Amino acid sequence: MKKTMAPTDVIAFFTLLQQAEPEPRSDLNYSNPFELLVAVVLSAQSTDIGVNRATPALFSCASTAAAMVQLGEQGIRDHIRSLGLYNAKARHIYALSQKIVDQFAGVVPQTREELQSLPGVGRKSANVVLNVAFGQPTVAVDTHIFRVANRTGLAPAKTPEQVEQRLLQVIPEQFLLQAHHWLLRHGRYRCRAKQPLCQQGKFCLVQDYCEGKR
């Protein structure tokens, strides 16, 4: 069984990440919760850079659920053709916008269950919106966070949801609100799937507390 990170090391691990980036932000560009929700749906199997290139024109036409419904599925599709799976994404964005208008008075809901009831929104996407838009202490486990949690020994588990539950148990409360950002960015830019910095002989901020390097 993979060794787990000691509680004192967990504190040191997050303290270093916090010192390096005291106020982390999402890499997705948005100006309100609805735009963030749409950007998160668009980010599936697409890079944040690609999403940020596509959304300015889309959001200039439709920055609310009602406006997105008025734009229509074809109009949405025309703005996101540069992204992978754009047909399915346009269908989901139109449908979730219609549901927000019909069932939530045009306002993005603030519970995981309600968010997951929207077309194209899974648990990870719901957690991103809850954390980033509404300041709730959730951890959205994507491939980067799943890898970091297992590789470092922070919260080893076999499924994303198991990793999520373990992270919520081991991350000290003072770090929980921003932990999603720190872990995501660490996995995306440093603890990469191929050639993580430590394997290249480069400095890694938290290497002394990583069980994978002991």
N, C-alpha and C positions, 0 to 999 in steps of 0.2 A: 504494500500500500504506500502511496506517495506521502512523504512527510509533509505535515502542514506547518505553516509559519507560526512561530510562537507569538502569543499576544503582545509581548513587549516589542517584538520585531514588527508587528502590524502597525503599532503606534509610530515607530521610527520610520517605517516605510512611507506612511501617509504624511508624516511631518515633513519629510524631504520633498515629496511631490507638492505639498502645499507651499513650501518655501520657494520652490522653483516656479510655481505659477499660482499665486495667491487667489486670483479671480479668474478661473478658467471660463471660457464661453464656448458655446456650440459653434462648429465650423459652418453650419447652415445659416444662410441669411434670411431674416424674417422680421416683420414689424408688429405682428400680433399673433395670438395663439392659433388662429385659423391658418395663417400662412405657414407657421411652423409645422402644423399637422400635415398640410399638403406637401411641404418640403420633405418631411420624414417619409411619407408614402412614396414620394418620387425617388428617395435615396436607395430604395431596395435594388440591389444589384447595379447600382450606379454610384459614382464617386460624389462626394460633397461638392467638389469643384464643378463637375458637370451639372449638378442640380443648380448650383448658384449661377451658372451661365444661362440656364433655361428659365428660372423663375422671375427675373425682373420684368420681362415683357408680360408674362402670365399674370403676375400680381398687379401690374399697372392696369390691367383690364378687370381683374377680379381678386380683390383682397378680402372679400367676405364670402360666406357660404351662399348667400342670396345672389351675389354677383356672379359666382362661379356657376350656379344653376342657369342664370341668364346667358352666360357665355356658351353653355352647352357642351356636350361631349366632343363634338367635332372641333369646336373652338379650342377646347383644352388640348386635344390631340395635336392641333396645328402648332401649339406653343412648346410641346415637349417631345417633338419628333427626334431630337438629338439624343434622347435617353433610351436605354434599353427597356424593353417591355412597355413601350409607350402606349400601345393600344389598351392593354389591361389596366395600366395606371390611369389613363384618361377615363376609362369606365368606372374605376373605383372612386376617383376624385369627384366625378359627377354624382355618383350614387351617394357617397358619404356627405356631399354638400346638400343634396336633396333631403337626406335624413336629418341633418342638423337643422335645416329650415323647418321641416315638418314636425320633428319630435323634440327639438331642443331650442325652439324659438330663435334659431339662427346663431346660437352661442355654443362654442365648443364645450362639451361636458367635462367635468373635472373628477370623474371617478374612472378607475381602470375598467370596470364592467361596462360602463356606458361607452367609453372610447372603443373597447374591443367589439362592441356591437356595430360599429361603423364598418362598411365595406373596405377591405384592404388594410385594416388596422389590427395587428396582432399584439401580443403582450409586450414585446420589445418596443414597438412603436408607441404604444400607450404609455409605457414607462418613460420614454423620452419626453413626451408631451407633458406628462405630470411633473417631471423633474424640472425641465427647462422653462416651460411656460408658466407653471403654477407653483414652483418652488416646493414640491413634495419630495421627501427623501427616498426616492426610488433608484434602483440600479438597472439600467437597460442592458442586458447581456447580449452583445453582438459577438461576432467571431473574434474580435480583438480582446474584449474583456474575458471571454471564455478562455482564450489562450493564456492570457496573463494570470488569471486566477489559478489555472492548472499548472502552468510552467513554474510559477514562483512558489507555489504551495500556499498561496493566500486563501484559496477556497476551492480545493480540488473536488471535482464532481463530474458525473458522466453526461449530464444534460444542462442546457442553459438555465432552465428553471431551478434545478438543484444548485447550480452555481449561484444564482440570484439569491436563493434562500440562505445559503451559507454566507454569502457576502453581507447580507443584512444582519446576520448573527455576529460576525467577527469584526466588522468595521465600527470603530468607536463613534459615538453619536456626533462628536464635534467635526468629524470628517464626512459624515454620511451624505449631506446635501450635495457636495461637490465630487464625491468619490467616482461617480459615473464618468465625469469629464477627465479626471486624472488617469483613471485606468484605461479609458479609451485612447487618450492621446499617448500614453506610455506604450500601449500595444501597437498603435498605428505608426509611431515615429521611432520608437526605440526597441521595444521587445517584439520585433516583427516576426512573422511566421518563418520567413527565410532570411538568414543572415542577420539575426539580432545583433545589436551593437556589441554585446559582450563576446560573441563568437568572432567578431572582427578585430578583437583586441582594443576596442574603443571603450571609453569611459561610460559606465552606466550608473546613474545617480543612486539607484537602490540595490546595486549588486550585492552589497554586504548582507542584505536581509533577504535575499532570494534563495529559497531552498534548492532551486534548480541549479545553482552555482556552487553548492557546498558539497 
